[in-house]
Amino acid sequence: MEKLNFETAFNYPFNRAKGMWNILWILVPIIGWFALGGYGVRIIKEFIKGEFKQLPIFEFESDLKLGFMMFLKAIPFMIVYIIVTAILDKMDSWAAELVNLLIGLFIVPMLTINFLNKETVNSFFEFKILKSVTNNFRDYIITLLKSILLGIIFLIMWIVLVGIPAGAFTKNIFIADFYRRRVK
């Protein structure tokens, strides 16, 4: 399976630039946030399918419903994650900080992509998919570095405002591509 290249990832939000206006839904409290969340789920699902052509058409009603349902389904994982990070924070040691960093870099992103792909509560707790990270560690590190670089580029582009939606809509593009290629 072919890897997503950096140029395709960078160009993705600009291939249908008017789709970046959807970021303005963030200005509508709660309802806009859920709709934007559902839209983000659909974007990730397209990435997982290998469809990096352009931003999808925003569908307010269905995106709102999807975003709200995904929020509800994510609550159990959020509770567990908050408890784990609270315990690690109480430990106040470099080892606890390292564990927290490793969880944030290697566990949460893959479980999140799995959850967004499968849309089930259980998918947030399918730790067996983490084998794809350990079995392909070098590829995953490169994936993280590409994600960070793309994020930095879009952060710099915030100066001209276009970086805000571009960064928001491509945040997980490389991790979703890794998931597509490496999770069986």
Secondary structure, DSSP 8 states (H G I E B T S, - for coil): -----HHHHHHGGGTTGGGGGGGGGGGSTTHHHHHHHHHHHHHHHHHHHT--SS-----HHHHHHHHHHHHHHHHHHHHHHHHHHHHHHHH-SHHHHHHHHHIIIIIHHHHHHHHHHH--TGGGG-GGGGHHHHHTHHHHHHHHHHHHHHHHHHHHGGGGSTHHHHHHHHTTHHHHHHHHHH--
